[in-house]
Each structure stands twice: as C-alpha cells, then as structure tokens.
C-alpha cells in the first residue's frame, strides 16, 4: 500500500515532546541557585525573588501540566522560605505579602495556561488524525497492478502547519486502458481537500464511462466548477486544480492531457526524457481558455517507467535557494526499480533541502509499462 514517512508517536495531550523530569529539575535548580547568588551579592534577595516568578510561565509553554505544577510549587516554597528567613532585613511586611501573592497568582495562571495549551494541542491532534484517516480512505492504495501497468508511489503531506495535504492521485482500470490522475489543489487544509475529493470522485465515476480523455477532462473541470459554486455559497474561496491525466493501453503510445501540471518524465534503457505535452489551463478554469483540452501522444515502450510528480518535489529548495535538480537526479537513478524510485527521490529531495524550504506536499508516482506489451 502507499507508504508514508513514519512519524514519531505522540502521547495524548502532547503535540510537542516535553522536557524530561530530570531536565526540568536541573533547570529549576540552576535558576534558583543563580537568583540566590545574585541576591546574596546584591544584598536584596527578596526583591530578586521576582525573577523566580517567571519560572512557571516558562514551564507552561514547554512542559506538561504536572511539570508546571512542580515548578509552581517549588517557586512558592522558595519565595515563602526566603521571605521568612529574611525577616530582619527591614523590608515592609506588606511588600513580602504582595510578593507571595504575586507568586501564587502568576503560578496558578501558568498552570491554567498550560492546561489550555495542551487542550488546544489535543484538539489539533484529533483534527489531523481525522483528516488524515479520511484522506487515507479516499486515496487509492498503492501499488496497483493492471493488465497494462504497475503503479506505485509515495505521498507525503506537510503537517507542521497544515491539517492535511492537497495533492491527489488515482488509478482506474477502464475499458479503454489504465487511466492515471495526479493533481495539486490550490491552497491547503480542509477546504482544499473538498475540491480534491470532488475531482477524485468525478474521475472514478467518469473514467469508466467516457471513451476519450477530452470528455473525461471536461467532466473533471465541471466537477471543480460545481464545487466552487457550493464553496461560494458558504463563503469559502474558489479553487483550481492542476492535473495530469494519462491513458495507457496495449498500444506502443500513451495519451495524456496536461492541465497546467508538472510534466512527466520517461525513464527507459537509453536514459531520461520529458514528453512534449501541451500545457493547458488548470481544472476549474476551462471557461477562460479559448480552445478545448489537447490530447498529446508519446511513445511509451515496454519496460519503460513514467514518473509523475507534484511541484512539491520540483520546487524543493536548498538553503542557498537552488531548486531540486529532478532531471539530473533521475539520470543517476534510472536503473532503480519503479518500486524503490519514489521513496528514493523523496528522501533525496528532503536531504537536498536540508535547512531550506519545503512548504508543499509531495506526491510521486511511477507507472511501469508491462514488459509483455
């Protein structure tokens, strides 16, 4: 089935890994010791206790509720003990009482803030889990073998700041050959996923019914237009979808319509080439085009592999701003199996990015022509 990059398990209620208990104790002890030393040197330990008041606040942003409670209790204990020990330093008792009350109030507020933060993180985890599970059930499981091709791939949504990815793909074994769709929805998040599902649903329903790719693309465009009309009624933004639709049958050539998408690459024993395809308008914008979608033909020999990808791979940037050199990399990996190639390219692009930008999802499909054709 479709392989995804393994994620580190997240404990319930913790979207980020909190520091260990030993690290918290060490940090609190170090800060307390520093404050006491500064207080002894300045002869004003009570006033410097105000520095400790910020400890629970820092803990609320990084630690669990239990750890924040520990920091809160420790801070209150140190403040009270210091105030009682320094009884004879001439400071008014009202100042001491206010210091203790301030510590109690800020500490309690820190515990409350920590609970709220973890509650929001729990809700985000639930939303992401629901969206990811929904997407896994909608997207086709790979690898998929038909009479014409073997399709395999890797799909990697960006989840640091988005709920779910906007890239789509699907494979249909139709009466006119195997039809493969790969696309990228404008925007991210759940609104974009709605447009993605509209395209996938239309593709699965129409690919079995329409004998021509032009009719199939017209149906996909109409699906996006209908989705946009519904979105406008609810106040959501309209979306368009870049897509590449390929049809492979028993013949020596394959058909393709490119709706503003990243062009494919063809890997054969002689090297890597890019089929010359006409780039049309994305799905949902057909009314803006003066001509209908163009069907292109290209040679797809037995044993060859067609690589389909989204711009999340081609627009990966290195720290110096350079784009990921997909064509050059494919030349180095032309001998890889179509099963291993998608994961190899994704891992290589991630290593290439290093500390650079990767702000989009990545979908990589390989379509391997059956050698007996």
Secondary structure, 3 states (H helix, E strand, C coil): CCECCCCCCCCCCCCCCCCCHHHHHHHHHHHHHHHHHHHHHHCCHHHHHHHCHHHHHHHHHHCCHHHHHHHHHHHHHHHHHHHHHCCCCCCCHHHHHHHHHHHHHHHHHHHHHHHHHHHHHHHHHHHHHHHHHHHHHHCCCCCEECCCEEEEEEEECCCCCCCCCCEEEEEEEECCEEEEEEEEECCCHHHHHHHHHHHHHHHHHHCCCCCCHHHHHHHHHHHHHHHHHHHHHCCCCCCCEEEEEEEECCCCEEEEEEEECCCCEEEECCEEECCCCCECCCECCHHHCCCCCCCEEEECCCCCEEEEECHHHHCCECCCCCECCHHHHHHHCCCCCHHHHHHHHHHHHHHHHCCCCCCCCEEEEEEEECCCC
